[in-house]
Amino acid sequence: MSESQDQYNRGGLYAFLFSMVFVFVFMFYLVGIHPGVDLDEKVIDPNQEGAPAVEVFDIQKVAEPWVEDEKVVEYGSKLYQINCALCHGDKGKGDGAAGAALNPKPRDLVEGKWTQGIGKIAHFNVLTKGIPGTSMAAYSHFKPADRWALVQYIESITQNKGDDDPAKVADFAKSAQ
């Protein structure tokens, strides 16, 4: 009986020793031999003389984010990619990866068959309150300027644009602050 246990223990010892030697050889290779990965990063110190100035867009400094502006649309596009593209898709076609599992499916923002009304005010209200009975969540935790940036981006990609009176949008926006 003791002879069979020795065989069993010897096999485990060999496996342990092999794995330890393998780990040490592999670590030696990684640390001492492997050249590493070159990401070809060109890091520029912003405090260095002659460094290019980088303009940072701050949506909070825009007095009227509901008024059409290319920079606000670009900012809204970035917000969309981070927060909306997972369900609505990268191009707004309602074909996002997470949207495949939702019922009802996310809206195709390009085609724009709106159920809660058309135009900037309706879109802002949907972003603020969501749509009950669907997977469209409320984004009232976003700052109003961010929601207006998303509205502007949606209006820039949709084929079913609203025809809002700018004065009514301004009045609504000021009351929604």
C-alpha positions as CSV (number, residue, x, y, z in Angstrom):
1,M,0.0,0.0,0.0
2,S,2.8,2.4,0.8
3,E,4.4,1.7,-2.5
4,S,1.3,2.9,-4.5
5,Q,1.2,6.1,-2.4
6,D,4.8,6.9,-3.2
7,Q,4.0,6.6,-6.9
8,Y,1.1,8.9,-6.5
9,N,3.1,11.5,-4.6
10,R,6.0,11.3,-7.0
11,G,3.8,12.2,-9.9
12,G,2.4,15.2,-8.1
13,L,6.0,16.2,-7.1
14,Y,7.1,16.0,-10.8
15,A,4.1,18.1,-11.9
16,F,4.8,20.7,-9.3
17,L,8.5,20.9,-10.1
18,F,7.8,21.1,-13.8
19,S,5.3,24.0,-13.3
20,M,7.7,25.9,-11.0
21,V,10.6,25.5,-13.5
22,F,8.3,26.6,-16.3
23,V,7.2,29.7,-14.4
24,F,10.8,30.7,-13.5
25,V,12.0,30.2,-17.1
26,F,9.0,32.1,-18.5
27,M,9.6,35.0,-16.0
28,F,13.3,35.1,-16.9
29,Y,12.4,35.3,-20.6
30,L,9.9,38.1,-20.0
31,V,12.1,40.2,-17.8
32,G,15.6,39.5,-19.3
33,I,15.2,38.6,-22.9
34,H,11.9,39.8,-24.4
35,P,12.2,43.3,-25.8
36,G,8.8,44.5,-24.7
37,V,6.0,46.1,-26.6
38,D,6.6,49.4,-28.4
39,L,3.4,51.4,-28.5
40,D,5.1,54.1,-30.4
41,E,3.8,56.7,-28.0
42,K,4.9,60.3,-28.6
43,V,4.3,61.9,-25.2
44,I,4.3,65.7,-25.3
45,D,4.8,67.6,-22.1
46,P,2.1,70.4,-22.3
47,N,4.3,72.6,-20.1
48,Q,7.2,72.4,-22.5
49,E,8.0,75.4,-24.7
50,G,6.7,75.0,-28.2
51,A,4.2,72.3,-27.2
52,P,1.1,72.5,-29.4
53,A,-1.9,74.1,-27.6
54,V,-4.8,71.7,-27.2
55,E,-8.2,73.2,-27.1
56,V,-10.6,71.5,-24.6
57,F,-14.3,72.1,-25.2
58,D,-16.3,72.7,-22.1
59,I,-20.0,72.4,-22.6
60,Q,-20.7,74.1,-19.3
61,K,-19.3,77.3,-20.7
62,V,-21.8,77.3,-23.6
63,A,-24.5,79.8,-22.7
64,E,-27.2,78.3,-24.9
65,P,-26.5,74.6,-25.7
66,W,-29.9,74.2,-27.4
67,V,-28.8,76.6,-30.2
68,E,-27.3,74.7,-33.2
69,D,-23.5,74.7,-32.9
70,E,-21.0,72.2,-34.5
71,K,-18.9,72.0,-31.4
72,V,-21.9,71.1,-29.3
73,V,-22.9,68.4,-31.9
74,E,-19.4,67.0,-31.8
75,Y,-19.5,66.9,-28.0
76,G,-22.9,65.3,-28.2
77,S,-21.5,62.7,-30.6
78,K,-18.8,61.7,-28.0
79,L,-21.5,61.5,-25.3
80,Y,-23.6,59.4,-27.6
81,Q,-20.8,56.9,-28.3
82,I,-20.2,56.5,-24.6
83,N,-23.7,56.3,-23.3
84,C,-26.1,55.5,-26.2
85,A,-24.3,53.5,-28.9
86,L,-24.4,50.3,-26.9
87,C,-28.2,50.1,-27.5
88,H,-28.8,52.4,-30.4
89,G,-25.7,51.4,-32.4
90,D,-22.7,53.4,-33.5
91,K,-24.6,55.1,-36.3
92,G,-27.9,55.4,-34.5
93,K,-29.7,52.6,-36.5
94,G,-31.0,50.8,-33.4
95,D,-28.6,47.9,-33.9
96,G,-26.3,48.1,-30.9
97,A,-24.9,45.0,-29.3
98,A,-27.0,45.4,-26.1
99,G,-30.0,46.3,-28.1
100,A,-30.4,42.8,-29.6
101,A,-31.5,41.5,-26.2
102,L,-34.1,44.3,-25.5
103,N,-37.8,44.1,-26.1
104,P,-38.9,46.4,-27.7
105,K,-35.8,47.0,-29.8
106,P,-34.1,50.4,-29.5
107,R,-35.3,53.1,-31.8
108,D,-33.6,53.8,-35.1
109,L,-32.6,57.4,-34.5
110,V,-31.7,57.9,-38.2
111,E,-35.1,56.9,-39.5
112,G,-36.7,58.7,-36.6
113,K,-40.1,57.2,-36.1
114,W,-40.7,59.1,-32.9
115,T,-43.4,57.9,-30.5
116,Q,-43.0,60.7,-27.9
117,G,-43.1,63.7,-30.3
118,I,-40.8,65.2,-32.8
119,G,-38.3,68.0,-32.3
120,K,-35.8,69.2,-29.7
121,I,-38.2,69.7,-26.8
122,A,-39.6,66.1,-27.3
123,H,-36.1,64.6,-27.5
124,F,-35.0,66.5,-24.4
125,N,-38.1,65.3,-22.5
126,V,-37.3,61.7,-23.5
127,L,-33.7,62.0,-22.3
128,T,-34.9,63.5,-19.1
129,K,-37.8,61.1,-18.3
130,G,-37.1,58.0,-20.4
131,I,-40.0,56.1,-22.0
132,P,-42.2,54.0,-19.7
133,G,-42.7,50.4,-20.7
134,T,-39.5,50.4,-22.8
135,S,-35.8,50.0,-22.1
136,M,-35.2,53.7,-22.7
137,A,-34.0,54.9,-19.3
138,A,-34.1,58.4,-18.0
139,Y,-31.0,60.4,-18.1
140,S,-32.1,63.1,-15.8
141,H,-28.8,62.6,-13.9
142,F,-27.0,64.2,-16.9
143,K,-26.5,68.0,-16.7
144,P,-29.0,69.8,-18.9
145,A,-26.2,71.0,-21.2
146,D,-25.1,67.4,-21.8
147,R,-28.7,66.4,-22.6
148,W,-29.0,69.4,-25.1
149,A,-25.7,68.2,-26.7
150,L,-27.2,64.7,-27.2
151,V,-30.4,66.3,-28.6
152,Q,-28.3,68.3,-31.1
153,Y,-26.4,65.2,-32.1
154,I,-29.7,63.2,-32.6
155,E,-31.1,66.1,-34.7
156,S,-27.9,66.0,-36.8
157,I,-28.2,62.3,-37.7
158,T,-32.0,61.9,-38.0
159,Q,-33.9,62.1,-41.3
160,N,-37.1,63.1,-39.4
161,K,-36.1,66.5,-38.1
162,G,-38.3,68.6,-36.0
163,D,-39.4,72.1,-36.9
164,D,-39.2,73.7,-33.5
165,D,-39.7,77.4,-33.0
166,P,-36.3,78.6,-31.7
167,A,-38.1,81.0,-29.3
168,K,-40.1,78.2,-27.8
169,V,-37.0,76.0,-27.5
170,A,-35.2,78.8,-25.7
171,D,-38.1,79.4,-23.3
172,F,-38.4,75.7,-22.6
173,A,-34.6,75.3,-22.1
174,K,-34.5,78.2,-19.7
175,S,-37.3,76.8,-17.7
176,A,-35.7,73.3,-17.7
177,Q,-32.4,74.5,-16.2
